[in-house]
Amino acid sequence: IDVPATSTLNTVALNDYAFKSTSEKFFGNDAYLAVLRDGQNIPMDAGGPIRIVFDTSSPWFTNLDAWNWSLRTIEVL
């Protein structure tokens, strides 16, 4: 999917927690959608089945607001 840098991404978890930022910031901070951990599905008690993660080298690695777990939706606004 080609998402313009000027778009806003709204990530919403199963518990309705939402984190919103520009797609440019998500991509620029190396956001990853994780669906597996060590080759296995991510269990719900570990934030699965889909979650956002950041590499330790990412400026957002310490931005805990952006680490959205158990995603229900990702909206491009």
Secondary structure, 3 states (H helix, E strand, C coil): CCCCCCCEEEEEECCCCEEEEEHHHHHHCCEEEECEECCEECCHHHCCCCEEEECCCCHHHHCCCCCCCCEEEEEEC
